Amino acid sequence: MRIARSLSLFAAVSIALAGAAATATAAPAPAPAPRAAAAGSGYAAPTMLHCKLNVRSGTKSSATVLRTLRNRNGNCPGKGGHDSIPCWLNKCGGITAGGSYTCQSGGKSYKSWLPVKHKGKRAWVAIKCGTYVTP
């Protein structure tokens, strides 16, 4: 009787260990789907009021224009579409004081510049003439 109980206990422990080992080697749960590229750090874009936004090589209005972002929706000319550019830093941080600019002739003067990614390098936009969106 004692031997039968010992064998029964041994069999139960063996089955439990085998089940635990099988669970440990089971395939892990699938990774969550990746987020959209723009959601990682945010992006800058022209507004409805200012239909274009220049991407510049520095924080001065005299710096070289590397690209012009356009808003072709609403009151802005063109057949539709809205350009944007990813921010350089996470959550569109790093707004820097630089040279002064105006968004329209005779308008208010600003000095806030936002770093953005242009072809893998840091560039700048006059953020008061645009907007930025974070995830």
Salt bridges, closest charged atoms under 4 A:
ASP83 OD2 - ARG72 NH2 3.38
